[in-house]
Amino acid sequence: MNVIVKMIHGSHLYGLNTEYSDMDYKGVFLPSLSEIVQLNPTHEIRHSTGSDTEKNTSEDIDTVFYSLQKFLKMACDGETIAIDMLFAPDEMIIETSEIWEDIRKHRHLLLTKNMKAFLGYCKRQAAKYGVRGSRLKAIETVIGFLDSSLNNPTDKEMKLNTLHKEAISYLVSKFPEHIKVLNGFEKGGKFINKKVLQVCESKYDFTCSTRHIVDSLKKKYDAYGHRAQQAKNNEGIDWKAISHALRAGYQLKEIYETGNLVYPLRKADFLLKVKKGELDYTTEVAPALDMLIHEVEMLASKSNFPEAVDREFWFNFIQDVYDVELDKEY
């Protein structure tokens, strides 16, 4: 196999390896000219010492090599594996070549505003385990707080604006990402100059009765699924998957802020705690993921990166590589 690059990848690259982590290697190879003209050339070569039916142990080794064509397509599509490989530091590189160094020299051409693979992964995990879990907890908190003020029949029509300011401040302080007091908001392209309490995107005028708010939020609460209920209680959460989502988000944030990626990851300590399930999902992890997604979307919209990769450049790059190979043969 004509190896272009081979490197350490996965948790050992990110600085997230534990005593249970297996070794993960990734690489790129150059298919021969004879392989290219085949009807079904090989574009991926895999080898694992682990079993297909059991989880890998720290003794196992996974190795994956991508053809140059597949790797560059992955990079043009903004896939996380390819971007990781492009920014892997020298100490993680086991074998390299002039071709790889040339790719690394032009890696900035593979960064765009629309690196959807990174952001899409974050959003899928957030949706699966629920930033919904922290939203559910926020709704539960508001319901419980307002319900406690409705013990007397005479309180049925009590207005939100009769609550003490400290009471409202308390609610906001509990879940600032999901509970807010707004002095105005956009609706249908117009600005509505009205003070409202916003609870997870639902807005309530301060002249609303607290009973109306409680009834409305109870309906919203009941609509949430079983997985969100579990997330609220720190149950049924795939901590490793959530750490991957946060990791991808922080990587994308760093790319948009600096145009670079540094390994081990700057947030490795926090991510390791998430991976090990040492943090509270509702109050620490979900809000961080929610805020991270918002920040990345804002950074992407303001970025000076191009909208899309110049794929013709990389098509010509591959062509030039094979021109050199032809010269070697003849």
N, C-alpha and C positions, 0 to 999 in steps of 0.2 A: 504494500500500500504506500502510495506517494503521500507522506504526511506533510501537511502545511503547518499545522500546529497541534500540540497536545498540551492540556493544562488541567490543573486541579480546579474543580467546580463545586457547586453546592454549598453545604453548610461550612466547609473548611475555607472556601473563598469568602463567604460573607462574614466569617467570624462568629458563626452561630452553632458550631459543632459542640456536641456533648460527648460523654463517654459512650453513648449508644449510637453515635453517628457513623454511618458507613462512609467509605471513600467513593467519591464521584469524580470521574474524569470525562472531559469533553474534548473533542478535536475536530479538525477539518482535514479532508483528504482531497487529492486531485484525481478524479477518474482518468484513466488512460484514454487516448484517442479512440482506441478500438472499443472501449466500453461505451463511449459517447455515441457511437453509431449503432449500438445495439438497440433493439426495440424496447427493451426494458432494463436500462442501466441501473446499477445500485446507487442509491443516494443516501443510504443510512446503514451503518454497521454497528450492531449492538453486542455487548458481551457482559454477562453478569455472573458472579460466583454464587449469587443467592438463588433461592428456590422461587418458582412461579407461584407457589401456594402459601408461602410464609414470608413474613416481614423480614427485611434485611437486618443483619446484626452489624456490630462495629467491625467484625472480621470480614465483611463482604465488600466487594469492589464492583461498581457499575461503570462501564465505559461505553460512550457513544461517540461515533465519528459521523459527521455530516459531509456530504460532497460539497465542493466549493459552490456549486450552483444552488444547492438547497440552503446552505448556510447564508449566502447573500440574499436569497429570497426571504428567509426568516428575518434577516437584519432589515431589509427594506420594508417588511411588514411590521417592524418594531417589536418582534417577539422577545420576551424577557431573556430567554437563554442566550440568544445571539448578542443582545446588548451587554449582558454580563461578560460574555467572552471577549467582546471588543475592548472592554475596559479592565480586564484582568491584569494585575501588576506583574512585573517581570518575575518576582519570586514565586508566582503561581504557574509560570510557564515551564513545562518540562522539555518541550521540543518546539522549535520555531523554524522559520524560513524567510527568505526575502519577500515571498508573496504575502505572508502574514504581516510582516512589518509594513508593507505597502498598504495593506488593508487598514491597519491601525492608524497609519498616517492620514488616511482619508475618512476616518470613522465619524468625524463631525458631519459629513455629508449624509449620514444615516439618521440624524436627529431631526425630528419634525414636531410641529404643533400637535399632530394627531397620532401620538403613540398610544393607540387604543388598546393594544394588548396589555400594557401595564395597568392603565386605568380600568379597563374592563374587568381584569382579574380582581382588583380591589373592590369594585362595585358588586361583582357576583358574590364574593365572600361576605360583604357587608349585608347584602340582601338575604343571603342564606341564613346567617346567624343573627342577623338583625342588629344593624344599628337599631333595628326594630326592638331588640331587647331593652336598650336604654330608653327608647321612646316610650315603651310600655311602662317602664318604671317611673318615668316622668309623669305620665298620665295617671298612674296609680297614686302618686304622691299628691297631685292636685286634687283628685277625687277624695282621697282620705282627709286632706286638710280642709276642703270646703264642706265635706260631709259632717265633719266634727262641729261645724258652726251652724248646722241645721237640725240640731237635736230638738228644738222647740218648735211647735206648730206655727208660732208667730214669726218664725224666721224664714218661712217658705219663700217670701218675696224679697228677701234681703238682696240688695244690689251689690255688685262687685265693688263699686266705688265707695261703699261704706266700710270696706275692710281697711284696717290700719295699714299705713305705708310699710311698716316693718313686716307685716304679714306677707305682703306681695314680694318684698325684698327677699324674704326667707325662701319663698317658692323659687324665685329666679336663681338664688345662690345654690340651690340644690342641684339644678340641671340647667346651667346657663346656655347650653347648646340647644335645648328643646323648649325652654320656658323663657319668654321675653316680654317686656313691656315696650310697645311701639307707640310713638306719638303720631305716626302716619304710615301708610303703606301704599304700594302700587297695586292697582286693580284695573284690568282691561286697558292698560296703557295710560291710566290716569292716576294721579296721586290723591289719595283719600286722607284728608287732614282730620284724623280721628284717633283718639287714644284707645288702644286695644291691648288685651292680654293674649299673647300668642302661645298656644300649647301644641307643639308638634304640627305646625302649619295651620292649625285651626285658630281662627281669630274671634275673640269675644269682646264686644263693646263693654266699656266699664259701666254702662247703664243696664246691662243684662242682669237678670236675677241669678244668684249663685245656684239655685235649683236647676235652672235651664242649662247652665254650664256643666253641672254634675251629670245630668241626664244625657247630655250630648257626648261627654267624654266617656261615659259608661258604654254607650253604643260603639264608640271608637275602640275602646278597650276590648270589648267582646269580639270585635271583628279580627283581632290579631290571632295568628295561628299558634299551634302547639310549640313550634320551634322557638318562636319569639318568647313564649312563656318560659321555656327552658332557659333561654339566654338571660332573661331577667333574673333568674335564680342561680346563674352560673352553672347550669346543667346542660349536658348534651352538646357542649361546644367542642369543636375540633380546633384545639389551641394551635396545633401546628399549621393548619390551613389559615387561621386568622393571622398568625405571625408571618406567613408568606404574603398575605394580602397587604399587611402593614409594610413589610419589607419592600414590596414592589412600589407602593405609594411613596415611601421615603426616597427610593432610588429615583423615581420620576421627578419628585420635587427637587432633588439635588441636580438632576440633569437640566431642568428648566432654570434653576437659580445660578448654576455655575458652568453648564456645558460640559461637565465632567462627572465621573463616578470614582469614588475612592473606596478601596477595600483594604482591610475589613471595614464593614459598614459603620458609619458614625453612630448609628442608633443600635448597635449590636447589643449593648447591655439591656436596653428596654425590650428589644425584640426577643432576647433570650428569656426574660421574665415572662413575656407573653407565651412563648413556646412551651414553657414549663408549667403554665397555668397558675402562676404565682400572683397575678393581679386580678382585681375585681373587674369582670367584664362590663357590667352596667355603668359603673362610675368612672372607670379608668380606661378600659380598652376601647369600647364602642365609641365614646366621645372622641377619643384620639383618631380613630378610623374615620369617623364622620367629618371631623375638622380637616383631616388630611386630604380627603377626597375633594372637599370644597377648595382648599388651598391650591391643589394641583390643577383643578379646572380653571381657577383664576389665573394662575401662572401660565398655563397653556394659552389662554386667550390673549395674554399680553406679550407672549414670547415673540422674539424676532426670528425664530426658526421658520423654515419654509413650510408650506402646507403639506407637501408630499416629497418623497425621495425622488431624485433624478435617476430613474431606473436605467435610462439609456447609458449613463455614465458607467454603471456597474455591468451592463451588458457588454460594453466596450472593454471594460476591465477584464472580464472573463475571456473575451476574444483575444486580447493582448497576451494573456497568460498562455493560451494555447498556441498562439503564433510563436512564442518563445520555445514551447515544447516541440513544435514542428521543426524549428531551426536546430534544436538539439539532435533530433532524429535524422535529419538530412544534412 
